[in-house]
Amino acid sequence: MTSQIDHLLTENRRFAPPAAFAADAVATAALYEEAAADREAFWAHRARELHWHTPFTEVLDWSTPPFAKWFADGELNVAYNCLDRHVEAGDGDRVALLWEGEPGDSRRVTYAELTDEVKRVANVLIGLGVGHGDRVAIYLPMIPEAIAAMLAVARIGAIHSVVFGGFSADSLRTRIDDAGAKIVITADGGYRKGKVSPLKPAVDLALDGRSGAGPQETVEHVLVVRRGGNDVAWTEGRDLWWHDVVPEASAEHEAQPFPAENPLFILYTSGTTGKPKGILHTSGGYLTQAAFTNKVVHDIHPSTDIFWCTADIGWITGHSYVAYGPLANGATQVLYEGTPDTPHPGRWWEIVEKYGVTILYTAPTAIRSFMKIGRKIPRKFDLSSLRLLGSVGEPINPEAWMWYHKIIGGKTAPIVDTWWQTETGAIMVSALPGVTETKPGSAQVPLPGIAIDVVDEDGTHVGNGNGGLLVVTKPWPSMLRGIWGDPERFKETYWDKFEKQGYYFAGDGARLDDDGDVWFLGRVDDVMNVSGHRLSTTEIESALVGNEAVAEAAVVGASDETTGQAVVAFVIVKESYLAEHPIDGLGNTLRLWVGEQIGPIARPRDIYIVGELPKTRSGKIMRRLLRDVAEGREVGDTTTLADTAVMSVISAQVK
Ligand code: WTA
């Protein structure tokens, strides 16, 4: 971390908001003043921009921390706010989704069409017995039906749990069981990297492949969208084709009001233990902050902008800035099914040109991989429509920021580096475009209405020029309301560390520069960030020791030029296994094994087979030392190791 801090200290380029941008920007400096004058009134004002069936009179109830309630006596319907409201205002013909399939097929879906589809899906779900509070798992590619499914679930007051299509059958099963899902909505398959990547078989495996001791089956039906055209197995009575039931269903459905604190979704994310946490979000506060941040940080002008957030709906960024934020604002957005380099490395820039994308929101990993292949590729396309760029998911290094600025943004588009988490629900720290002077590499300032700090281990403010831990000091509307089924873990993970002060502990290291701007330095816990995706070291370790060959495993996140961090595993192989099997190829077998257990994103970049692992006298693995090895550095202080010689043995084995 020290070298990173030193490097960042030398970064002092500044970019003033371009005058032309500022003249028409949605955000104004007055927002900061308004929030500073009365934070709760500020959020109440933002919330009232939504449609409330029953207006709220209370703003924040923080009487039983850390369990917040926002706008609790108000009632609204999230889907009505994202759909019907725009149609009723006369914007039904506005395009909601400009969908582009990976092979080049495309669809335009207007707000009126999407509303109609969502009403039908809502009726299908009701017909299948889904009611208020029931859980629906969604395991779909990036197709318009994915958005329709989420909104239909929200419309009837049920709770969705979207599982990223890249997760394995095992990961899907864990999530289905933890939430007790009644329905799974999936597709036969979707296009990835030039071919159909099947999804339905993973659902079948998750549901059928149970041992007798498994949990009670909760899934009654599987609703299947045809996208890939691949053959799928069929369970009569359980499985239904979307194209059989949705067009047949009635398009009449009146959105009912639900309390502001009605659960909206569960989204699983990696924590410091092996078991993913089901982060719970509710309705009114979440939608308020998702819509507001999308509007001011992404500078949405609904009738003229073409917004494109490249995240998959399986992540929080896809929830807040593909599904809910842009639709609540009545924006037009691009939805792209596939990978950035299929069928050619300029695919994204071709899409920007084709649709005249004005606002692009993506992750530093993507920017770094484009940097690697060179400016020639984007230069072949007309990117002049782009007027604002955003970054999310991991720290953006100044070099990548500058490349994004020059090559993609034509030196004029402001860049907003947005810090937030699955848990925060929406953007928390970011420049406001048109208002803030930007600094390459710094996420900068809390949004109006958001209270953060950088503190030391005791919870004391560190002061400008110092590093520490990022905390959120006051409740915010889109904050997580808990961990599904585990209130204790919710308290322990986020609130116990600064219980005295009542601060939310984010798990990120951060530094304040001389202006008090925030520079994020990465996680301080056992969570890795690979290509902007959160992975838990412990989860991958338990997958590895689940393999018959492995006695012990330690996983670290090593810095990687393209992906930010990469998974590096050190494993000790069982003597009994070695006695009967050759060791050749075992590393690769284990990589694939992890892919099957969790999903391809979790596959280690490197697997080192070693004789021992560095442990303290109390038996704790010192990952810091393994990280030194994985990053090819001189190994740090080993004095607390039980056996100080072990690191030279490991270093030799790794070479
Ligand atoms: C990291 C993604 C630096 C951080 C929205 C956080 C960032 C974790 C940034 C959350 C950023 C996200 N600068 N780090 N702009 N944005 N992070 O839950 O470590 O997938 O804790 O949410 O990503 O990841 P998650």
Boltz pocket constraint, residues with backbone or C-beta under 6 A from the ligand:
constraints:
  - pocket:
      binder: B
      contacts: [[A, 269], [A, 315], [A, 316], [A, 317], [A, 391], [A, 392], [A, 393], [A, 394], [A, 395], [A, 396], [A, 417], [A, 418], [A, 419], [A, 420], [A, 421], [A, 422], [A, 423], [A, 429], [A, 443], [A, 506], [A, 507], [A, 508], [A, 520], [A, 521], [A, 522], [A, 523], [A, 529], [A, 532], [A, 533], [A, 534]]
      max_distance: 6.0
